Amino acid sequence: MLKIAFHPIYKHPLPLGHRFPMEKYELLPQQLLHEGTCTQANFFQPEKPNDKYIVAVHDPEYYYDLINITLNQRAARKIGFPLSRALVHREILIADGTIKASEFALQHGIAMNIAGGTHHAFTNRGEAFCLLNDQAIAARYLQSKGFAKKILIVDLDVHQGNGTAEIFQNDDSVFTFSMHGKSNYPFKKETSDLDIALENDTDDSNYLNLLKNTLPKLITQQQPDFIYYLSGVDVIETDKLGKLSLTVEGCKARDRFVLEQCKLNEIPVMCSMGGGYSPDIKTIVNAHANTFRLAQEVYF
């Protein structure tokens, strides 16, 4: 069965007019249930994980500043959300959702998180709507438990996974691959193990050709025993924060290719949703829902 992390806390209240589409976290599971892609049995609620799994990735001083709401104002502003205990608790639960989904992926081949993909969280700071790096925390968890040795992170959000790149910059056991918009945020890029920077207005054909020429070779070269997939839908042409020109169908074809490669190679995959900022919330929800529809189609 496809197992999906979700908690009502994922939809966090924000000031009126905030550009982050927080409502997608409530609408997406509703859509999946409404159309019959999922039933309630597919969903599980994350809980608070042991702090040791978080500080295995994040600087303890930074983490305790977060949970005590003592982060300095400049650092708090970079996060982009008003800092509160509820917000930090939300991020902790998202990380646990990714940890537990990773364990389900080991059992079922794939598992997912309705939220996550917080790839702009660095070892000692957060930025751009990311406080804690869920996939980095889960990757370290799997390694600490002996469930995986070599991990591949496939980050196809429109923005570079700069925090993830920094966290694993000196670690050969986690290979970071980011394919992103060249002129998108972050404007100062970090160095992933493999970065593919795309020109503005890259379309379906060019995007998919690049991906198809890259991912199979990468899997062959790296021989990972677990894959994290960050499936941001901010690559589509209507996105307010992206500069690429994929159609919703092109984005779906991207997801299909990644999931089929994982299945073909019998490598468990855990998917975090990442960004999506199209003006029409229906576009965002539909594009994200495609990833779940494909997971069911390809695996179950």
C-alpha positions, 0 to 999 in steps of 0.5 A: 500500500502507498503510505503518505505522511499527513498532519492537519498542522501542515496547513499553518496559518499565515498573514493575509496576502502571504505568497506561500500557498499553505492551503495546498496541504489541506486541499491535496489530501482532500483531492486524492480522497475525493477522486479515489486515488487514496483512502484514509488507510493510505495516510499516517500521522507523523509525531515528534521524533527523537531530537537526536535525529535532527541534531545529527544533521542540524547544528544543535545551537541552531535547533535549540534557538528554533525550538526556544524561539530565540533565533536572531531577527535577521536569521528569522526573517530569512525563513520567510514565515513569522517564527512561532512554536507552532511553526517549528512544531510543524517543521519537526512533524514534517521531518518525522513524516519523511523519516517514517515514509522512508521506512514505509518505502523500504517495505513497499518500494515507495512512500510519500509526504504531503509536505516536505522538500525543505531543501533550503535548510542548511546545517545551521540556518534556514531560509526560503520557507525551510527551517529543517531539512526533512530529506537530509534528516531522514537520510541520516536516520536511515544510515544510522539504523543501517537501513541504507548505505549509499543514498541518492537525492534527486532534487527536481524543484525549480530552485537549487537544493542549496541547503542539501548541497551544503549539508552533504558537501563532504559526504560521499555516502549521499550524492546530491543531484539538483536540476534547477533554473539557472537564474532562479533563487538562490542567486548564490548557488551551493555546489551539489555533487551534480548540478544542472542549471537550466535556461529560462523557458526550458520546455518539456522536450528539452527538460525531459531529454536532459533528465533521461540522459542523466538519471539512468547513468547516475543510478548506474554510476552511484548504485544507491540503495535508497533514493529521495525524490523532491518533486517540486511542481514550480517547474511549470510555466504558470509558476510565479517563482519559477522561470521554466516552461514545462506544461502540467503534462510535462511535469507529470512525464518527469515524475513518471520517468523518475518513479519508473527508474526507481522501480526498474532498478528496485531502489526504494524511493521516498517523495517529498512534494517541494514547491508550487506557486502557480496563481491558481491553487487548482493548478498546484493541487492537480500537478502535485496530485499527479505524483500520487496518481503515478505512484499508485499506477507505477507501484500498485 
